[in-house]
Amino acid sequence: MTKADGNSADRWCILRTAGARTLLLAQALNDAGMEAYTPTVLSSHRAPRRRAKVKTLVAGMPTFVFVRSGHVPDLEWLLRPEITSPLPPFAFFRYYGRRVEVRDAEIAKVRRQETAQIERVSGVKARAAAFGVGETIMLTAGSFAGLPGIVRQSDGRHTLVVFGNSLEVQIGTSHLREQTVNALSSKQDDLAHMAR
């Protein structure tokens, strides 16, 4: 978490609102063309007067909404007393009077946790994230275990990996994620172990 400064390209400011308005504010900001995000969780509960359980998305961090820092001037304008804002009421989250911002990496971590929770509750596995082209990976199981491979292309379904100079193998991305370590981090771990 960082205090606001001049570079806002990879940062998000934090807004606060009433707990019940969290999802409404995030949706209203996105509808207005501002990139906003608030974590959600899939809640499973029994429907009134029914035996069946229903699953609904609820705010995972009630009262908190993250908005790209580039939108701060627009948000400040909407907070002026003479302006009637079409958005649900909100305020900037501040620490010692200064706006607080978070980086993309912190938001990405929250998004991964959100996806994992939704998968656990729903029982439906989300489409796997693609590997980066040129990324060096190493399988931990199967015929190619221990061999470094380079990602030639990847989408959420399949990943084409080149082993050696010419052996190209297409592997299911979700299957690959379960049996892969980053080759560079693996080498660093080996060196650290040898240094002990």
C-alpha positions in Angstrom: 0.0 0.0 0.0 1.4 3.4 -0.9 0.5 7.0 -0.5 -0.6 8.8 -3.7 2.1 10.3 -5.8 2.6 11.5 -9.4 2.7 8.0 -11.2 -0.8 6.6 -11.4 -0.5 4.3 -14.4 -0.3 1.1 -12.4 -2.1 2.2 -9.3 -5.6 2.2 -7.9 -7.2 4.6 -5.4 -9.5 3.3 -2.7 -13.0 4.6 -2.2 -15.3 3.9 0.8 -19.1 3.7 0.8 -21.8 2.0 2.8 -21.5 -1.8 2.9 -24.9 -2.3 1.1 -23.8 0.1 -1.7 -20.4 -1.5 -2.4 -21.4 -3.5 -5.5 -23.7 -0.7 -6.7 -20.9 1.9 -6.6 -18.5 -0.4 -8.5 -21.1 -1.1 -11.2 -22.0 2.6 -11.5 -18.3 3.6 -11.9 -17.8 1.0 -14.6 -21.0 2.1 -16.3 -19.6 5.7 -16.3 -16.5 4.5 -18.0 -14.2 4.5 -15.0 -12.3 1.2 -14.4 -13.4 0.1 -11.0 -13.1 -3.2 -9.1 -14.4 -4.6 -5.8 -13.8 -8.2 -4.8 -16.9 -10.5 -4.7 -17.5 -13.8 -3.0 -20.0 -16.5 -3.9 -22.3 -16.9 -1.0 -24.4 -20.0 -0.6 -27.5 -19.8 1.6 -30.9 -21.3 2.0 -33.7 -19.5 0.2 -36.6 -18.3 2.5 -39.3 -21.0 2.9 -37.4 -23.3 0.5 -35.1 -26.2 1.1 -33.0 -25.4 -1.9 -29.8 -23.4 -1.5 -29.1 -20.4 -3.7 -25.8 -18.9 -4.6 -25.3 -15.1 -4.9 -22.4 -12.8 -5.5 -21.8 -10.5 -2.5 -19.1 -7.9 -1.7 -16.0 -9.6 -0.5 -14.6 -6.4 1.1 -17.8 -4.5 2.0 -17.4 -0.7 1.8 -14.2 -0.8 -0.3 -14.1 -0.1 -4.1 -10.8 0.3 -6.1 -10.7 2.7 -9.0 -7.8 3.4 -11.4 -5.9 6.4 -10.1 -6.2 8.2 -13.4 -9.8 8.8 -12.6 -9.0 10.8 -9.4 -9.7 14.3 -11.0 -13.2 13.1 -12.1 -13.9 11.6 -8.7 -12.8 14.8 -7.0 -15.1 16.8 -9.2 -18.0 14.6 -8.4 -17.4 15.1 -4.6 -17.7 18.9 -4.9 -20.7 20.1 -2.8 -22.4 22.0 -5.7 -22.4 18.8 -7.9 -25.3 16.3 -7.7 -23.5 13.1 -8.3 -25.4 10.2 -10.1 -23.2 7.7 -8.1 -23.9 6.3 -4.7 -22.3 8.4 -2.0 -18.5 7.7 -1.5 -15.4 9.2 -0.1 -11.6 8.6 -0.6 -9.9 6.3 1.8 -7.3 8.4 3.5 -4.4 7.8 5.9 -3.2 10.9 7.9 -5.2 13.0 5.4 -3.6 11.6 2.2 -5.2 9.4 -0.3 -4.0 5.8 -0.2 -3.3 3.8 -3.4 -2.4 0.2 -4.2 -0.4 -1.2 -7.0 -1.6 -3.6 -9.8 0.2 -6.5 -8.2 -1.8 -6.2 -5.0 -5.1 -6.0 -7.0 -4.0 -9.1 -9.0 -3.4 -11.0 -5.8 -6.9 -10.2 -4.5 -8.4 -11.2 -7.9 -6.7 -14.6 -7.7 -8.0 -15.2 -4.2 -11.5 -14.2 -5.4 -11.4 -16.7 -8.3 -10.2 -19.5 -6.0 -13.1 -18.8 -3.5 -15.7 -18.8 -6.3 -14.3 -22.0 -7.7 -14.5 -23.7 -4.2 -18.1 -22.6 -3.6 -19.5 -23.2 -7.1 -17.5 -26.3 -7.9 -16.9 -24.9 -11.4 -13.3 -24.4 -12.3 -12.6 -21.1 -14.1 -10.8 -21.0 -17.4 -7.0 -21.1 -16.6 -5.0 -18.0 -17.2 -2.7 -18.1 -20.2 1.0 -18.5 -19.9 3.2 -15.7 -21.2 4.8 -16.2 -24.6 8.5 -16.8 -24.1 8.1 -17.9 -20.5 10.4 -20.7 -19.4 8.6 -23.4 -17.5 9.4 -26.8 -16.1 7.0 -29.7 -15.6 7.1 -31.6 -12.3 5.4 -34.8 -13.6 4.9 -36.8 -16.8 7.3 -37.6 -19.7 8.8 -34.1 -19.7 9.4 -33.7 -16.0 12.5 -31.8 -15.2 13.0 -30.5 -18.7 12.8 -26.7 -19.3 10.4 -25.7 -22.0 9.6 -22.4 -23.7 6.0 -21.2 -24.2 5.4 -20.6 -27.9 1.7 -19.7 -27.6 -1.0 -20.0 -25.0 -4.6 -19.3 -24.4 -7.0 -20.4 -21.6 -7.4 -23.9 -23.2 -4.1 -25.0 -24.7 -0.4 -24.1 -24.4 2.2 -24.9 -27.0 5.5 -25.6 -25.3 8.9 -26.2 -27.1 11.3 -28.6 -25.5 14.9 -28.6 -26.7 15.3 -27.0 -30.1 12.3 -28.4 -32.0 10.0 -30.7 -30.0 6.6 -28.9 -29.8 4.0 -30.3 -27.4 0.5 -28.9 -27.0 -0.8 -29.3 -23.4 -4.1 -28.3 -21.7 -3.4 -25.0 -19.9 -5.2 -26.0 -16.7 -3.4 -29.4 -16.6 -0.1 -27.6 -17.3 -0.7 -25.1 -14.4 -1.1 -28.0 -11.9 2.3 -29.6 -12.9 4.5 -26.6 -13.7 7.1 -24.6 -11.8 8.8 -21.5 -13.2 12.2 -22.8 -14.4 14.1 -19.7 -13.2 12.7 -19.9 -9.7 13.4 -23.6 -9.6 17.1 -23.0 -10.5 17.3 -20.3 -7.8 15.9 -22.7 -5.2 18.5 -25.3 -6.3 21.3 -22.8 -5.9 20.1 -21.7 -2.5 19.9 -25.3 -1.4 23.4 -26.0 -2.6 24.8 -22.9 -0.8 23.6 -24.2 2.6 
